[in-house]
Amino acid sequence: MQKIHKILIGIAFSPNLKPNLFEAVRLSNMFNAELVGVHVGAKSDQKTTQLTQLLSECEPLNKPIKTIWEVGKPVDIILKTATNENIDLLILGAIQRENLLKYYVGSIARKITRKAPCSVLLLIKPSVVRVPCKHIVVNGLKDDRTEETIKTAFVVSKYLKSSKITIVEEVSQSELHVKVNDDTTLRKANITKERLKNREDQRVRHILENIDSQNITVKTQSIFGTRGYSIGHYARVKRADLLIMNAPNKLGFFDRIFPHDIEYILSELPTDVLIVK
């Protein structure tokens, strides 16, 4: 993703519309991007007046907003608009904790995140007054898409004036290949962990060689555990302001039953989450 030229926000006339709109306008101005709003439903004078009033309360947009009104299924309309308008970033208000029923059925945010042709920003606590983004956590797992995601994290951090980035390298416990049952096997496990940690740190350092990290405190952190769950837990414990993740591959039915790494994040968002496509 790296550069953001067009941002899309779904306009639902709900109690969260105002903070969502304020966040979208702020981000559009920060990235100097065009803002597109889509409302799934019929256009009316009342809705138009309400939207105009809310926009007048926001900071002035650098570029005029484009508003689209269309009747249909929310997921289909939002995905179609994202494609037709060549959107770089889709902003969605999301449910922080989903119950079991929604986990299997899937909320609108979950369905869109799986299928979106662009990057998706999930907001759990949109605010009318800006809350500074001080600490960004980004995945550093071994994957073809990770370098692009880390580069995007640094671009985003500069626009948001964030001063700290932690790159989390999630390592599966299965890579240890050591069953701990006494002091000797514990020492072997610790040596293996240190080797894996050094391997991951070296891989991430190689990525960082080509990134301008001036004025940003960069930390790497190796975590042994379940992918997705581990980084989500880390972001929550460290009270990160934004978690940046690779977009998932196409997920099927079995990924919902046996969760893919991103599914842990979507089922219980630890903070605002940016999924980079």
Buried (B, 14 or more C-beta within 10 A) or exposed (E): BBEBEBBBBBBBBEEBBBBBBBBBBBBBBBBEBBBBBBBBBEEEEEBEEBBEEBBEEBEEBBEEBEBBBBEEEBBBBBBBBBEEBEBBBBBBBBBEEBEEEBBEEBBBBBBBBBBBEBBBBBBBEBEEEEEEBBBBBBBBBEBEBBBBBBBBBBBBBBBBEBBBBBBBBBBEEEEBEBEEEEEEEEEBBEEBBEEBBEBBBEBBEEBBEEBEEEEBEBEBBBBBBBBBBBBBBBBBEBEBBBBBBBBBEEBEEEBBEEBBBBBBBBBBBBBBBBBBB
